[in-house]
Amino acid sequence: MSDTSGLGTNNKERPQKSNPVRLPGVLFHMRCDDLQRYIDKRKRRDPEFAEEFEKGYAKFKAEAILKEAREETGSTEDEMERTEKS
């Protein structure tokens, strides 16, 4: 029996799932690569957006690294702050 679903065994052939995004008055689906293309285009068009985006991403990344370190050591935010201040 042949596969009539259009999906092969190769992962590249599978359709990508999209994530719903809600904007004021609009609901649509956007894939991660679509989002990245939008961000890249917007950054090229708007230097202020690019600068603020990079600042926000750097802060997000630093906080994610700290959270991961806390989870690995079983520390709380307060314990990490006390250690940092001493």
The 8 nearest C-alpha neighbors of each residue, nearest first, counted from 0:
[[1, 2, 3, 4, 5, 7, 6, 8],
 [2, 0, 3, 4, 5, 7, 6, 8],
 [1, 3, 4, 0, 5, 6, 7, 8],
 [4, 2, 5, 1, 6, 0, 7, 8],
 [5, 3, 6, 2, 7, 1, 13, 8],
 [6, 4, 3, 7, 2, 12, 13, 14],
 [7, 5, 4, 13, 12, 8, 2, 3],
 [8, 6, 9, 12, 5, 13, 10, 2],
 [7, 9, 10, 6, 12, 13, 11, 5],
 [8, 10, 7, 11, 12, 13, 6, 14],
 [11, 9, 12, 13, 8, 7, 14, 6],
 [12, 10, 9, 13, 14, 8, 7, 15],
 [11, 13, 10, 9, 7, 6, 14, 8],
 [14, 12, 10, 11, 6, 15, 7, 9],
 [13, 15, 12, 16, 11, 6, 10, 17],
 [16, 14, 13, 17, 30, 11, 12, 31],
 [17, 15, 14, 18, 30, 29, 28, 13],
 [16, 18, 30, 29, 28, 15, 19, 31],
 [17, 19, 28, 29, 30, 20, 16, 31],
 [20, 18, 28, 27, 29, 17, 21, 26],
 [19, 21, 27, 26, 28, 18, 22, 29],
 [22, 20, 26, 25, 19, 23, 27, 24],
 [21, 23, 25, 24, 26, 20, 27, 19],
 [24, 22, 25, 21, 26, 20, 27, 19],
 [23, 25, 22, 26, 21, 27, 20, 19],
 [26, 24, 22, 23, 21, 27, 20, 28],
 [27, 25, 21, 20, 22, 19, 24, 28],
 [26, 28, 20, 19, 25, 29, 21, 18],
 [27, 29, 19, 18, 17, 20, 30, 26],
 [28, 30, 17, 18, 33, 19, 31, 34],
 [31, 29, 17, 33, 32, 18, 34, 28],
 [30, 32, 34, 33, 35, 29, 17, 18],
 [31, 33, 35, 34, 30, 36, 29, 37],
 [34, 32, 36, 30, 31, 35, 29, 37],
 [33, 35, 31, 37, 32, 36, 38, 30],
 [34, 36, 32, 38, 37, 33, 39, 31],
 [35, 37, 33, 39, 34, 38, 40, 32],
 [38, 36, 34, 40, 35, 39, 41, 33],
 [39, 37, 35, 41, 40, 36, 42, 34],
 [40, 38, 36, 42, 37, 41, 35, 43],
 [41, 39, 37, 43, 42, 38, 36, 44],
 [40, 42, 44, 38, 43, 39, 45, 37],
 [41, 43, 49, 39, 45, 44, 40, 48],
 [42, 44, 40, 41, 45, 39, 46, 49],
 [45, 43, 41, 42, 40, 46, 48, 49],
 [44, 46, 42, 48, 47, 43, 41, 49],
 [47, 45, 49, 48, 42, 50, 44, 43],
 [48, 46, 50, 49, 45, 51, 42, 52],
 [47, 49, 51, 45, 46, 50, 52, 42],
 [50, 48, 42, 46, 52, 47, 51, 53],
 [49, 51, 47, 53, 52, 48, 46, 54],
 [52, 50, 54, 48, 53, 49, 55, 47],
 [51, 53, 49, 55, 50, 54, 48, 56],
 [52, 54, 56, 50, 55, 51, 57, 49],
 [55, 53, 51, 57, 52, 56, 50, 58],
 [56, 54, 52, 58, 53, 57, 51, 59],
 [55, 57, 59, 53, 58, 54, 52, 60],
 [58, 56, 60, 54, 55, 59, 53, 61],
 [57, 59, 55, 61, 56, 60, 62, 54],
 [60, 58, 56, 62, 57, 61, 55, 63],
 [59, 61, 63, 57, 62, 58, 56, 64],
 [62, 60, 64, 58, 63, 59, 57, 65],
 [63, 61, 65, 59, 64, 60, 66, 58],
 [62, 64, 60, 66, 61, 65, 59, 67],
 [63, 65, 67, 61, 62, 66, 60, 68],
 [66, 64, 68, 62, 67, 63, 69, 61],
 [67, 65, 69, 63, 68, 64, 62, 70],
 [66, 68, 70, 64, 65, 69, 63, 71],
 [69, 67, 65, 71, 66, 70, 64, 72],
 [70, 68, 74, 66, 72, 67, 71, 73],
 [69, 71, 73, 67, 68, 72, 66, 74],
 [72, 70, 68, 69, 73, 67, 74, 66],
 [73, 71, 69, 74, 70, 68, 67, 75],
 [72, 74, 70, 69, 71, 75, 68, 67],
 [75, 73, 69, 72, 78, 70, 79, 76],
 [74, 76, 78, 77, 69, 79, 73, 70],
 [75, 77, 79, 78, 80, 74, 69, 66],
 [78, 76, 80, 75, 79, 81, 74, 82],
 [77, 79, 81, 75, 80, 76, 74, 82],
 [78, 80, 76, 82, 77, 81, 83, 75],
 [81, 79, 83, 77, 82, 78, 84, 76],
 [82, 80, 78, 84, 83, 79, 77, 85],
 [81, 83, 79, 85, 80, 84, 78, 77],
 [82, 84, 80, 81, 85, 79, 78, 77],
 [85, 83, 81, 82, 80, 79, 78, 77],
 [84, 82, 83, 81, 80, 79, 78, 77]]
